[in-house]
Amino acid sequence: MFAAEIRQQRVSRLKGFRQWKWHIDEVILKINGERHYLWRAVDHEGAVLECFVTKKRDKSAALAEWQNLMA
């Protein structure tokens, strides 16, 4: 929870800069022999803002989730 709060504060501070950008990064993982997808929100400096793991590959759902977080 502490790390999530620090990330959220960082996002709030950086939003004021015109050049601040972020993107979604996708990595395929095997957990207990099953394929999972790790989705990460990464800013232009390479810092991970948020991440989560899903069983299904659904980029639009991941984007919708982060649009709410970054708004």
PQR file of N, CA, C, O and H, with PARSE charges and radii, in Angstrom:
ATOM      1  N   MET A   1       0.829  -1.192   0.000 -0.4000 1.5000
ATOM      2  CA  MET A   1       0.000   0.000   0.000 -0.0000 2.0000
ATOM      3  C   MET A   1       0.874   1.257   0.000  0.5500 1.7000
ATOM      4  O   MET A   1       0.557   2.256  -0.647 -0.5500 1.4000
ATOM      5  N   PHE A   2       1.972   1.182   0.735 -0.4000 1.5000
ATOM      6  CA  PHE A   2       2.882   2.325   0.817 -0.0000 2.0000
ATOM      7  C   PHE A   2       3.460   2.665  -0.549  0.5500 1.7000
ATOM      8  O   PHE A   2       3.507   3.832  -0.937 -0.5500 1.4000
ATOM      9  H   PHE A   2       2.230   0.371   1.260  0.4000 1.0000
ATOM     10  N   ALA A   3       3.901   1.636  -1.280 -0.4000 1.5000
ATOM     11  CA  ALA A   3       4.474   1.856  -2.612 -0.0000 2.0000
ATOM     12  C   ALA A   3       3.426   2.412  -3.569  0.5500 1.7000
ATOM     13  O   ALA A   3       3.733   3.292  -4.374 -0.5500 1.4000
ATOM     14  H   ALA A   3       3.863   0.688  -0.964  0.4000 1.0000
ATOM     15  N   ALA A   4       2.194   1.912  -3.494 -0.4000 1.5000
ATOM     16  CA  ALA A   4       1.122   2.404  -4.365 -0.0000 2.0000
ATOM     17  C   ALA A   4       0.836   3.878  -4.091  0.5500 1.7000
ATOM     18  O   ALA A   4       0.573   4.642  -5.019 -0.5500 1.4000
ATOM     19  H   ALA A   4       1.945   1.197  -2.840  0.4000 1.0000
ATOM     20  N   GLU A   5       0.886   4.274  -2.833 -0.4000 1.5000
ATOM     21  CA  GLU A   5       0.646   5.677  -2.486 -0.0000 2.0000
ATOM     22  C   GLU A   5       1.757   6.573  -3.036  0.5500 1.7000
ATOM     23  O   GLU A   5       1.489   7.669  -3.528 -0.5500 1.4000
ATOM     24  H   GLU A   5       1.100   3.653  -2.079  0.4000 1.0000
ATOM     25  N   ILE A   6       2.997   6.107  -2.952 -0.4000 1.5000
ATOM     26  CA  ILE A   6       4.121   6.882  -3.501 -0.0000 2.0000
ATOM     27  C   ILE A   6       3.976   7.025  -5.014  0.5500 1.7000
ATOM     28  O   ILE A   6       4.180   8.110  -5.559 -0.5500 1.4000
ATOM     29  H   ILE A   6       3.216   5.217  -2.553  0.4000 1.0000
ATOM     30  N   ARG A   7       3.619   5.914  -5.702 -0.4000 1.5000
ATOM     31  CA  ARG A   7       3.427   5.982  -7.157 -0.0000 2.0000
ATOM     32  C   ARG A   7       2.332   6.971  -7.525  0.5500 1.7000
ATOM     33  O   ARG A   7       2.485   7.756  -8.461 -0.5500 1.4000
ATOM     34  H   ARG A   7       3.453   5.033  -5.258  0.4000 1.0000
ATOM     35  N   GLN A   8       1.222   6.933  -6.783 -0.4000 1.5000
ATOM     36  CA  GLN A   8       0.103   7.831  -7.085 -0.0000 2.0000
ATOM     37  C   GLN A   8       0.503   9.292  -6.892  0.5500 1.7000
ATOM     38  O   GLN A   8       0.113  10.149  -7.686 -0.5500 1.4000
ATOM     39  H   GLN A   8       1.098   6.295  -6.022  0.4000 1.0000
ATOM     40  N   GLN A   9       1.273   9.582  -5.850 -0.4000 1.5000
ATOM     41  CA  GLN A   9       1.754  10.950  -5.630 -0.0000 2.0000
ATOM     42  C   GLN A   9       2.675  11.387  -6.761  0.5500 1.7000
ATOM     43  O   GLN A   9       2.622  12.534  -7.204 -0.5500 1.4000
ATOM     44  H   GLN A   9       1.590   8.886  -5.205  0.4000 1.0000
ATOM     45  N   ARG A  10       3.520  10.470  -7.229 -0.4000 1.5000
ATOM     46  CA  ARG A  10       4.437  10.780  -8.337 -0.0000 2.0000
ATOM     47  C   ARG A  10       3.658  11.112  -9.603  0.5500 1.7000
ATOM     48  O   ARG A  10       3.986  12.063 -10.312 -0.5500 1.4000
ATOM     49  H   ARG A  10       3.563   9.538  -6.870  0.4000 1.0000
ATOM     50  N   VAL A  11       2.624  10.321  -9.883 -0.4000 1.5000
ATOM     51  CA  VAL A  11       1.788  10.567 -11.055 -0.0000 2.0000
ATOM     52  C   VAL A  11       1.142  11.941 -10.945  0.5500 1.7000
ATOM     53  O   VAL A  11       1.107  12.689 -11.921 -0.5500 1.4000
ATOM     54  H   VAL A  11       2.358   9.548  -9.307  0.4000 1.0000
ATOM     55  N   SER A  12       0.632  12.278  -9.766 -0.4000 1.5000
ATOM     56  CA  SER A  12      -0.021  13.576  -9.573 -0.0000 2.0000
ATOM     57  C   SER A  12       0.940  14.725  -9.839  0.5500 1.7000
ATOM     58  O   SER A  12       0.569  15.716 -10.468 -0.5500 1.4000
ATOM     59  H   SER A  12       0.660  11.670  -8.973  0.4000 1.0000
ATOM     60  N   ARG A  13       2.176  14.594  -9.361 -0.4000 1.5000
ATOM     61  CA  ARG A  13       3.169  15.660  -9.576 -0.0000 2.0000
ATOM     62  C   ARG A  13       3.558  15.784 -11.043  0.5500 1.7000
ATOM     63  O   ARG A  13       3.682  16.893 -11.563 -0.5500 1.4000
ATOM     64  H   ARG A  13       2.478  13.789  -8.851  0.4000 1.0000
ATOM     65  N   LEU A  14       3.751  14.647 -11.714 -0.4000 1.5000
ATOM     66  CA  LEU A  14       4.252  14.670 -13.086 -0.0000 2.0000
ATOM     67  C   LEU A  14       3.193  15.059 -14.113  0.5500 1.7000
ATOM     68  O   LEU A  14       3.540  15.469 -15.221 -0.5500 1.4000
ATOM     69  H   LEU A  14       3.650  13.746 -11.292  0.4000 1.0000
ATOM     70  N   LYS A  15       1.922  14.941 -13.777 -0.4000 1.5000
ATOM     71  CA  LYS A  15       0.865  15.275 -14.739 -0.0000 2.0000
ATOM     72  C   LYS A  15       0.931  16.723 -15.196  0.5500 1.7000
ATOM     73  O   LYS A  15       0.467  17.046 -16.289 -0.5500 1.4000
ATOM     74  H   LYS A  15       1.640  14.607 -12.877  0.4000 1.0000
ATOM     75  N   GLY A  16       1.499  17.596 -14.381 -0.4000 1.5000
ATOM     76  CA  GLY A  16       1.582  19.002 -14.735 -0.0000 2.0000
ATOM     77  C   GLY A  16       2.575  19.296 -15.855  0.5500 1.7000
ATOM     78  O   GLY A  16       2.498  20.356 -16.476 -0.5500 1.4000
ATOM     79  H   GLY A  16       1.876  17.333 -13.493  0.4000 1.0000
ATOM     80  N   PHE A  17       3.503  18.383 -16.127 -0.4000 1.5000
ATOM     81  CA  PHE A  17       4.497  18.596 -17.171 -0.0000 2.0000
ATOM     82  C   PHE A  17       3.922  18.209 -18.531  0.5500 1.7000
ATOM     83  O   PHE A  17       3.275  17.170 -18.668 -0.5500 1.4000
ATOM     84  H   PHE A  17       3.566  17.522 -15.623  0.4000 1.0000
ATOM     85  N   ARG A  18       4.160  19.049 -19.528 -0.4000 1.5000
ATOM     86  CA  ARG A  18       3.623  18.785 -20.872 -0.0000 2.0000
ATOM     87  C   ARG A  18       4.204  17.528 -21.490  0.5500 1.7000
ATOM     88  O   ARG A  18       3.500  16.809 -22.199 -0.5500 1.4000
ATOM     89  H   ARG A  18       4.685  19.893 -19.417  0.4000 1.0000
ATOM     90  N   GLN A  19       5.474  17.250 -21.236 -0.4000 1.5000
ATOM     91  CA  GLN A  19       6.132  16.123 -21.889 -0.0000 2.0000
ATOM     92  C   GLN A  19       5.895  14.792 -21.168  0.5500 1.7000
ATOM     93  O   GLN A  19       6.379  13.758 -21.629 -0.5500 1.4000
ATOM     94  H   GLN A  19       6.046  17.835 -20.661  0.4000 1.0000
ATOM     95  N   TRP A  20       5.160  14.793 -20.043 -0.4000 1.5000
ATOM     96  CA  TRP A  20       4.940  13.556 -19.306 -0.0000 2.0000
ATOM     97  C   TRP A  20       4.055  12.614 -20.101  0.5500 1.7000
ATOM     98  O   TRP A  20       2.964  12.990 -20.530 -0.5500 1.4000
ATOM     99  H   TRP A  20       4.768  15.633 -19.668  0.4000 1.0000
ATOM    100  N   LYS A  21       4.521  11.400 -20.295 -0.4000 1.5000
ATOM    101  CA  LYS A  21       3.769  10.400 -21.043 -0.0000 2.0000
ATOM    102  C   LYS A  21       3.884   9.067 -20.313  0.5500 1.7000
ATOM    103  O   LYS A  21       4.816   8.847 -19.540 -0.5500 1.4000
ATOM    104  H   LYS A  21       5.407  11.094 -19.946  0.4000 1.0000
ATOM    105  N   TRP A  22       2.936   8.191 -20.566 -0.4000 1.5000
ATOM    106  CA  TRP A  22       2.994   6.840 -20.030 -0.0000 2.0000
ATOM    107  C   TRP A  22       2.444   5.883 -21.067  0.5500 1.7000
ATOM    108  O   TRP A  22       1.699   6.285 -21.961 -0.5500 1.4000
ATOM    109  H   TRP A  22       2.179   8.370 -21.194  0.4000 1.0000
ATOM    110  N   HIS A  23       2.810   4.617 -20.949 -0.4000 1.5000
ATOM    111  CA  HIS A  23       2.317   3.602 -21.874 -0.0000 2.0000
ATOM    112  C   HIS A  23       2.136   2.278 -21.127  0.5500 1.7000
ATOM    113  O   HIS A  23       2.587   2.115 -19.994 -0.5500 1.4000
ATOM    114  H   HIS A  23       3.415   4.291 -20.223  0.4000 1.0000
ATOM    115  N   ILE A  24       1.472   1.355 -21.787 -0.4000 1.5000
ATOM    116  CA  ILE A  24       1.250   0.030 -21.203 -0.0000 2.0000
ATOM    117  C   ILE A  24       2.253  -0.946 -21.792  0.5500 1.7000
ATOM    118  O   ILE A  24       2.507  -0.963 -22.996 -0.5500 1.4000
ATOM    119  H   ILE A  24       1.105   1.487 -22.707  0.4000 1.0000
ATOM    120  N   ASP A  25       2.807  -1.745 -20.919 -0.4000 1.5000
ATOM    121  CA  ASP A  25       3.798  -2.750 -21.266 -0.0000 2.0000
ATOM    122  C   ASP A  25       3.183  -4.110 -20.919  0.5500 1.7000
ATOM    123  O   ASP A  25       2.582  -4.262 -19.855 -0.5500 1.4000
ATOM    124  H   ASP A  25       2.601  -1.731 -19.941  0.4000 1.0000
ATOM    125  N   GLU A  26       3.329  -5.092 -21.803 -0.4000 1.5000
ATOM    126  CA  GLU A  26       2.738  -6.413 -21.576 -0.0000 2.0000
ATOM    127  C   GLU A  26       3.833  -7.478 -21.574  0.5500 1.7000
ATOM    128  O   GLU A  26       4.698  -7.489 -22.450 -0.5500 1.4000
ATOM    129  H   GLU A  26       3.817  -4.968 -22.666  0.4000 1.0000
ATOM    130  N   VAL A  27       3.791  -8.370 -20.587 -0.4000 1.5000
ATOM    131  CA  VAL A  27       4.744  -9.473 -20.489 -0.0000 2.0000
ATOM    132  C   VAL A  27       3.951 -10.750 -20.243  0.5500 1.7000
ATOM    133  O   VAL A  27       2.997 -10.752 -19.465 -0.5500 1.4000
ATOM    134  H   VAL A  27       3.088  -8.361 -19.876  0.4000 1.0000
ATOM    135  N   ILE A  28       4.343 -11.837 -20.907 -0.4000 1.5000
ATOM    136  CA  ILE A  28       3.688 -13.128 -20.707 -0.0000 2.0000
ATOM    137  C   ILE A  28       4.480 -13.912 -19.658  0.5500 1.7000
ATOM    138  O   ILE A  28       5.699 -14.050 -19.756 -0.5500 1.4000
ATOM    139  H   ILE A  28       5.117 -11.835 -21.540  0.4000 1.0000
ATOM    140  N   LEU A  29       3.762 -14.420 -18.654 -0.4000 1.5000
ATOM    141  CA  LEU A  29       4.368 -15.184 -17.573 -0.0000 2.0000
ATOM    142  C   LEU A  29       3.767 -16.577 -17.514  0.5500 1.7000
ATOM    143  O   LEU A  29       2.637 -16.787 -17.956 -0.5500 1.4000
ATOM    144  H   LEU A  29       2.772 -14.308 -18.575  0.4000 1.0000
ATOM    145  N   LYS A  30       4.506 -17.517 -16.979 -0.4000 1.5000
ATOM    146  CA  LYS A  30       3.947 -18.826 -16.671 -0.0000 2.0000
ATOM    147  C   LYS A  30       3.937 -18.962 -15.160  0.5500 1.7000
ATOM    148  O   LYS A  30       4.985 -18.907 -14.516 -0.5500 1.4000
ATOM    149  H   LYS A  30       5.423 -17.346 -16.621  0.4000 1.0000
ATOM    150  N   ILE A  31       2.755 -19.138 -14.599 -0.4000 1.5000
ATOM    151  CA  ILE A  31       2.588 -19.325 -13.167 -0.0000 2.0000
ATOM    152  C   ILE A  31       1.916 -20.675 -12.973  0.5500 1.7000
ATOM    153  O   ILE A  31       0.797 -20.886 -13.441 -0.5500 1.4000
ATOM    154  H   ILE A  31       1.903 -19.183 -15.122  0.4000 1.0000
ATOM    155  N   ASN A  32       2.590 -21.587 -12.287 -0.4000 1.5000
ATOM    156  CA  ASN A  32       2.101 -22.964 -12.096 -0.0000 2.0000
ATOM    157  C   ASN A  32       1.755 -23.626 -13.425  0.5500 1.7000
ATOM    158  O   ASN A  32       0.780 -24.372 -13.514 -0.5500 1.4000
ATOM    159  H   ASN A  32       3.499 -21.416 -11.907  0.4000 1.0000
ATOM    160  N   GLY A  33       2.547 -23.357 -14.454 -0.4000 1.5000
ATOM    161  CA  GLY A  33       2.345 -23.964 -15.764 -0.0000 2.0000
ATOM    162  C   GLY A  33       1.257 -23.329 -16.603  0.5500 1.7000
ATOM    163  O   GLY A  33       1.015 -23.777 -17.724 -0.5500 1.4000
ATOM    164  H   GLY A  33       3.339 -22.751 -14.382  0.4000 1.0000
ATOM    165  N   GLU A  34       0.595 -22.307 -16.105 -0.4000 1.5000
ATOM    166  CA  GLU A  34      -0.473 -21.616 -16.845 -0.0000 2.0000
ATOM    167  C   GLU A  34       0.019 -20.257 -17.321  0.5500 1.7000
ATOM    168  O   GLU A  34       0.781 -19.581 -16.630 -0.5500 1.4000
ATOM    169  H   GLU A  34       0.791 -21.943 -15.195  0.4000 1.0000
ATOM    170  N   ARG A  35      -0.426 -19.867 -18.509 -0.4000 1.5000
ATOM    171  CA  ARG A  35      -0.032 -18.581 -19.085 -0.0000 2.0000
ATOM    172  C   ARG A  35      -0.846 -17.445 -18.457  0.5500 1.7000
ATOM    173  O   ARG A  35      -2.072 -17.516 -18.369 -0.5500 1.4000
ATOM    174  H   ARG A  35      -1.045 -20.416 -19.070  0.4000 1.0000
ATOM    175  N   HIS A  36      -0.144 -16.403 -18.027 -0.4000 1.5000
ATOM    176  CA  HIS A  36      -0.756 -15.200 -17.477 -0.0000 2.0000
ATOM    177  C   HIS A  36      -0.114 -13.992 -18.147  0.5500 1.7000
ATOM    178  O   HIS A  36       0.965 -14.096 -18.731 -0.5500 1.4000
ATOM    179  H   HIS A  36       0.852 -16.345 -18.099  0.4000 1.0000
ATOM    180  N   TYR A  37      -0.774 -12.866 -18.061 -0.4000 1.5000
ATOM    181  CA  TYR A  37      -0.283 -11.628 -18.668 -0.0000 2.0000
ATOM    182  C   TYR A  37      -0.042 -10.588 -17.579  0.5500 1.7000
ATOM    183  O   TYR A  37      -0.928 -10.285 -16.781 -0.5500 1.4000
ATOM    184  H   TYR A  37      -1.650 -12.781 -17.587  0.4000 1.0000
ATOM    185  N   LEU A  38       1.173 -10.048 -17.564 -0.4000 1.5000
ATOM    186  CA  LEU A  38       1.532  -8.981 -16.640 -0.0000 2.0000
ATOM    187  C   LEU A  38       1.418  -7.669 -17.406  0.5500 1.7000
ATOM    188  O   LEU A  38       2.108  -7.460 -18.404 -0.5500 1.4000
ATOM    189  H   LEU A  38       1.893 -10.294 -18.213  0.4000 1.0000
ATOM    190  N   TRP A  39       0.547  -6.792 -16.933 -0.4000 1.5000
ATOM    191  CA  TRP A  39       0.348  -5.477 -17.542 -0.0000 2.0000
ATOM    192  C   TRP A  39       0.977  -4.438 -16.619  0.5500 1.7000
ATOM    193  O   TRP A  39       0.725  -4.435 -15.414 -0.5500 1.4000
ATOM    194  H   TRP A  39      -0.013  -6.962 -16.122  0.4000 1.0000
ATOM    195  N   ARG A  40       1.801  -3.551 -17.194 -0.4000 1.5000
ATOM    196  CA  ARG A  40       2.444  -2.506 -16.406 -0.0000 2.0000
ATOM    197  C   ARG A  40       2.216  -1.151 -17.060  0.5500 1.7000
ATOM    198  O   ARG A  40       2.297  -1.014 -18.280 -0.5500 1.4000
ATOM    199  H   ARG A  40       2.006  -3.554 -18.173  0.4000 1.0000
ATOM    200  N   ALA A  41       1.932  -0.164 -16.241 -0.4000 1.5000
ATOM    201  CA  ALA A  41       1.900   1.219 -16.705 -0.0000 2.0000
ATOM    202  C   ALA A  41       3.280   1.795 -16.412  0.5500 1.7000
ATOM    203  O   ALA A  41       3.723   1.817 -15.264 -0.5500 1.4000
ATOM    204  H   ALA A  41       1.866  -0.275 -15.249  0.4000 1.0000
ATOM    205  N   VAL A  42       3.966   2.268 -17.476 -0.4000 1.5000
ATOM    206  CA  VAL A  42       5.340   2.756 -17.360 -0.0000 2.0000
ATOM    207  C   VAL A  42       5.392   4.190 -17.864  0.5500 1.7000
ATOM    208  O   VAL A  42       4.845   4.499 -18.922 -0.5500 1.4000
ATOM    209  H   VAL A  42       3.606   2.251 -18.409  0.4000 1.0000
ATOM    210  N   ASP A  43       6.055   5.078 -17.103 -0.4000 1.5000
ATOM    211  CA  ASP A  43       6.152   6.465 -17.565 -0.0000 2.0000
ATOM    212  C   ASP A  43       7.351   6.638 -18.496  0.5500 1.7000
ATOM    213  O   ASP A  43       8.101   5.691 -18.734 -0.5500 1.4000
ATOM    214  H   ASP A  43       6.500   4.827 -16.243  0.4000 1.0000
ATOM    215  N   HIS A  44       7.527   7.857 -19.023 -0.4000 1.5000
ATOM    216  CA  HIS A  44       8.568   8.116 -20.019 -0.0000 2.0000
ATOM    217  C   HIS A  44       9.978   7.958 -19.454  0.5500 1.7000
ATOM    218  O   HIS A  44      10.935   7.853 -20.220 -0.5500 1.4000
ATOM    219  H   HIS A  44       6.917   8.626 -18.830  0.4000 1.0000
ATOM    220  N   GLU A  45      10.123   7.939 -18.134 -0.4000 1.5000
ATOM    221  CA  GLU A  45      11.427   7.737 -17.514 -0.0000 2.0000
ATOM    222  C   GLU A  45      11.705   6.258 -17.239  0.5500 1.7000
ATOM    223  O   GLU A  45      12.799   5.910 -16.795 -0.5500 1.4000
ATOM    224  H   GLU A  45       9.345   8.024 -17.512  0.4000 1.0000
ATOM    225  N   GLY A  46      10.736   5.393 -17.495 -0.4000 1.5000
ATOM    226  CA  GLY A  46      10.909   3.962 -17.264 -0.0000 2.0000
ATOM    227  C   GLY A  46      10.449   3.484 -15.901  0.5500 1.7000
ATOM    228  O   GLY A  46      10.598   2.305 -15.579 -0.5500 1.4000
ATOM    229  H   GLY A  46       9.847   5.676 -17.855  0.4000 1.0000
ATOM    230  N   ALA A  47       9.897   4.366 -15.103 -0.4000 1.5000
ATOM    231  CA  ALA A  47       9.412   3.983 -13.779 -0.0000 2.0000
ATOM    232  C   ALA A  47       8.059   3.282 -13.911  0.5500 1.7000
ATOM    233  O   ALA A  47       7.186   3.743 -14.646 -0.5500 1.4000
ATOM    234  H   ALA A  47       9.776   5.324 -15.365  0.4000 1.0000
ATOM    235  N   VAL A  48       7.890   2.173 -13.198 -0.4000 1.5000
ATOM    236  CA  VAL A  48       6.621   1.444 -13.218 -0.0000 2.0000
ATOM    237  C   VAL A  48       5.642   2.162 -12.294  0.5500 1.7000
ATOM    238  O   VAL A  48       5.911   2.333 -11.105 -0.5500 1.4000
ATOM    239  H   VAL A  48       8.599   1.799 -12.601  0.4000 1.0000
ATOM    240  N   LEU A  49       4.513   2.577 -12.845 -0.4000 1.5000
ATOM    241  CA  LEU A  49       3.511   3.300 -12.075 -0.0000 2.0000
ATOM    242  C   LEU A  49       2.527   2.354 -11.401  0.5500 1.7000
ATOM    243  O   LEU A  49       2.120   2.579 -10.261 -0.5500 1.4000
ATOM    244  H   LEU A  49       4.294   2.438 -13.811  0.4000 1.0000
ATOM    245  N   GLU A  50       2.150   1.304 -12.105 -0.4000 1.5000
ATOM    246  CA  GLU A  50       1.179   0.344 -11.584 -0.0000 2.0000
ATOM    247  C   GLU A  50       1.298  -0.930 -12.406  0.5500 1.7000
ATOM    248  O   GLU A  50       1.743  -0.889 -13.553 -0.5500 1.4000
ATOM    249  H   GLU A  50       2.480   1.122 -13.031  0.4000 1.0000
ATOM    250  N   CYS A  51       0.904  -2.059 -11.832 -0.4000 1.5000
ATOM    251  CA  CYS A  51       0.925  -3.306 -12.586 -0.0000 2.0000
ATOM    252  C   CYS A  51      -0.128  -4.265 -12.044  0.5500 1.7000
ATOM    253  O   CYS A  51      -0.527  -4.172 -10.883 -0.5500 1.4000
ATOM    254  H   CYS A  51       0.542  -2.092 -10.900  0.4000 1.0000
ATOM    255  N   PHE A  52      -0.572  -5.182 -12.892 -0.4000 1.5000
ATOM    256  CA  PHE A  52      -1.459  -6.252 -12.451 -0.0000 2.0000
ATOM    257  C   PHE A  52      -1.368  -7.423 -13.405  0.5500 1.7000
ATOM    258  O   PHE A  52      -0.923  -7.278 -14.544 -0.5500 1.4000
ATOM    259  H   PHE A  52      -0.249  -5.257 -13.835  0.4000 1.0000
ATOM    260  N   VAL A  53      -1.798  -8.600 -12.931 -0.4000 1.5000
ATOM    261  CA  VAL A  53      -1.714  -9.848 -13.686 -0.0000 2.0000
ATOM    262  C   VAL A  53      -3.118 -10.323 -14.008  0.5500 1.7000
ATOM    263  O   VAL A  53      -4.004 -10.296 -13.153 -0.5500 1.4000
ATOM    264  H   VAL A  53      -2.160  -8.718 -12.006  0.4000 1.0000
ATOM    265  N   THR A  54      -3.324 -10.769 -15.276 -0.4000 1.5000
ATOM    266  CA  THR A  54      -4.622 -11.319 -15.680 -0.0000 2.0000
ATOM    267  C   THR A  54      -4.403 -12.666 -16.369  0.5500 1.7000
ATOM    268  O   THR A  54      -3.306 -12.963 -16.841 -0.5500 1.4000
ATOM    269  H   THR A  54      -2.605 -10.791 -15.970  0.4000 1.0000
ATOM    270  N   LYS A  55      -5.458 -13.470 -16.419 -0.4000 1.5000
ATOM    271  CA  LYS A  55      -5.375 -14.747 -17.130 -0.0000 2.0000
ATOM    272  C   LYS A  55      -5.674 -14.567 -18.615  0.5500 1.7000
ATOM    273  O   LYS A  55      -5.175 -15.326 -19.445 -0.5500 1.4000
ATOM    274  H   LYS A  55      -6.350 -13.228 -16.036  0.4000 1.0000
ATOM    275  N   LYS A  56      -6.487 -13.563 -18.952 -0.4000 1.5000
ATOM    276  CA  LYS A  56      -6.857 -13.330 -20.346 -0.0000 2.0000
ATOM    277  C   LYS A  56      -6.104 -12.122 -20.889  0.5500 1.7000
ATOM    278  O   LYS A  56      -5.816 -11.171 -20.162 -0.5500 1.4000
ATOM    279  H   LYS A  56      -6.892 -12.946 -18.278  0.4000 1.0000
ATOM    280  N   ARG A  57      -5.794 -12.178 -22.168 -0.4000 1.5000
ATOM    281  CA  ARG A  57      -5.122 -11.057 -22.832 -0.0000 2.0000
ATOM    282  C   ARG A  57      -6.187 -10.109 -23.351  0.5500 1.7000
ATOM    283  O   ARG A  57      -6.798 -10.356 -24.390 -0.5500 1.4000
ATOM    284  H   ARG A  57      -6.028 -12.950 -22.758  0.4000 1.0000
ATOM    285  N   ASP A  58      -6.406  -9.024 -22.625 -0.4000 1.5000
ATOM    286  CA  ASP A  58      -7.439  -8.060 -22.975 -0.0000 2.0000
ATOM    287  C   ASP A  58      -6.874  -6.649 -22.819  0.5500 1.7000
ATOM    288  O   ASP A  58      -7.012  -6.025 -21.767 -0.5500 1.4000
ATOM    289  H   ASP A  58      -5.909  -8.823 -21.781  0.4000 1.0000
ATOM    290  N   LYS A  59      -6.244  -6.164 -23.872 -0.4000 1.5000
ATOM    291  CA  LYS A  59      -5.590  -4.858 -23.821 -0.0000 2.0000
ATOM    292  C   LYS A  59      -6.589  -3.733 -23.565  0.5500 1.7000
ATOM    293  O   LYS A  59      -6.277  -2.789 -22.838 -0.5500 1.4000
ATOM    294  H   LYS A  59      -6.132  -6.672 -24.726  0.4000 1.0000
ATOM    295  N   SER A  60      -7.781  -3.817 -24.149 -0.4000 1.5000
ATOM    296  CA  SER A  60      -8.761  -2.744 -23.960 -0.0000 2.0000
ATOM    297  C   SER A  60      -9.199  -2.649 -22.503  0.5500 1.7000
ATOM    298  O   SER A  60      -9.426  -1.548 -22.000 -0.5500 1.4000
ATOM    299  H   SER A  60      -8.034  -4.583 -24.739  0.4000 1.0000
ATOM    300  N   ALA A  61      -9.321  -3.790 -21.816 -0.4000 1.5000
ATOM    301  CA  ALA A  61      -9.679  -3.767 -20.391 -0.0000 2.0000
ATOM    302  C   ALA A  61      -8.547  -3.155 -19.566  0.5500 1.7000
ATOM    303  O   ALA A  61      -8.801  -2.396 -18.631 -0.5500 1.4000
ATOM    304  H   ALA A  61      -9.137  -4.684 -22.225  0.4000 1.0000
ATOM    305  N   ALA A  62      -7.304  -3.484 -19.908 -0.4000 1.5000
ATOM    306  CA  ALA A  62      -6.153  -2.915 -19.202 -0.0000 2.0000
ATOM    307  C   ALA A  62      -6.090  -1.404 -19.418  0.5500 1.7000
ATOM    308  O   ALA A  62      -5.855  -0.653 -18.472 -0.5500 1.4000
ATOM    309  H   ALA A  62      -7.098  -4.101 -20.668  0.4000 1.0000
ATOM    310  N   LEU A  63      -6.294  -0.961 -20.639 -0.4000 1.5000
ATOM    311  CA  LEU A  63      -6.296   0.482 -20.923 -0.0000 2.0000
ATOM    312  C   LEU A  63      -7.396   1.198 -20.164  0.5500 1.7000
ATOM    313  O   LEU A  63      -7.171   2.277 -19.617 -0.5500 1.4000
ATOM    314  H   LEU A  63      -6.485  -1.571 -21.408  0.4000 1.0000
ATOM    315  N   ALA A  64      -8.579   0.612 -20.124 -0.4000 1.5000
ATOM    316  CA  ALA A  64      -9.701   1.223 -19.407 -0.0000 2.0000
ATOM    317  C   ALA A  64      -9.379   1.349 -17.918  0.5500 1.7000
ATOM    318  O   ALA A  64      -9.693   2.362 -17.293 -0.5500 1.4000
ATOM    319  H   ALA A  64      -8.762  -0.265 -20.569  0.4000 1.0000
ATOM    320  N   GLU A  65      -8.752   0.317 -17.355 -0.4000 1.5000
ATOM    321  CA  GLU A  65      -8.373   0.337 -15.941 -0.0000 2.0000
ATOM    322  C   GLU A  65      -7.412   1.491 -15.659  0.5500 1.7000
ATOM    323  O   GLU A  65      -7.577   2.216 -14.679 -0.5500 1.4000
ATOM    324  H   GLU A  65      -8.497  -0.506 -17.863  0.4000 1.0000
ATOM    325  N   TRP A  66      -6.404   1.659 -16.524 -0.4000 1.5000
ATOM    326  CA  TRP A  66      -5.427   2.710 -16.272 -0.0000 2.0000
ATOM    327  C   TRP A  66      -5.922   4.098 -16.643  0.5500 1.7000
ATOM    328  O   TRP A  66      -5.448   5.087 -16.084 -0.5500 1.4000
ATOM    329  H   TRP A  66      -6.270   1.070 -17.321  0.4000 1.0000
ATOM    330  N   GLN A  67      -6.846   4.192 -17.554 -0.4000 1.5000
ATOM    331  CA  GLN A  67      -7.420   5.505 -17.848 -0.0000 2.0000
ATOM    332  C   GLN A  67      -8.096   6.040 -16.599  0.5500 1.7000
ATOM    333  O   GLN A  67      -8.034   7.237 -16.318 -0.5500 1.4000
ATOM    334  H   GLN A  67      -7.232   3.389 -18.008  0.4000 1.0000
ATOM    335  N   ASN A  68      -8.750   5.148 -15.840 -0.4000 1.5000
ATOM    336  CA  ASN A  68      -9.382   5.561 -14.579 -0.0000 2.0000
ATOM    337  C   ASN A  68      -8.333   5.936 -13.545  0.5500 1.7000
ATOM    338  O   ASN A  68      -8.514   6.915 -12.821 -0.5500 1.4000
ATOM    339  H   ASN A  68      -8.800   4.175 -16.069  0.4000 1.0000
ATOM    340  N   LEU A  69      -7.239   5.182 -13.454 -0.4000 1.5000
ATOM    341  CA  LEU A  69      -6.194   5.467 -12.482 -0.0000 2.0000
ATOM    342  C   LEU A  69      -5.460   6.765 -12.789  0.5500 1.7000
ATOM    343  O   LEU A  69      -5.137   7.529 -11.879 -0.5500 1.4000
ATOM    344  H   LEU A  69      -7.092   4.387 -14.042  0.4000 1.0000
ATOM    345  N   MET A  70      -5.199   7.013 -14.057 -0.4000 1.5000
ATOM    346  CA  MET A  70      -4.396   8.167 -14.446 -0.0000 2.0000
ATOM    347  C   MET A  70      -5.219   9.433 -14.656  0.5500 1.7000
ATOM    348  O   MET A  70      -4.660  10.494 -14.936 -0.5500 1.4000
ATOM    349  H   MET A  70      -5.462   6.392 -14.796  0.4000 1.0000
ATOM    350  N   ALA A  71      -6.506   9.337 -14.526 -0.4000 1.5000
ATOM    351  CA  ALA A  71      -7.379  10.514 -14.742 -0.0000 2.0000
ATOM    352  C   ALA A  71      -7.324  11.467 -13.578  0.5500 1.7000
ATOM    353  O   ALA A  71      -7.992  12.501 -13.595 -0.5500 1.4000
ATOM    354  H   ALA A  71      -6.960   8.476 -14.298  0.4000 1.0000
TER
END
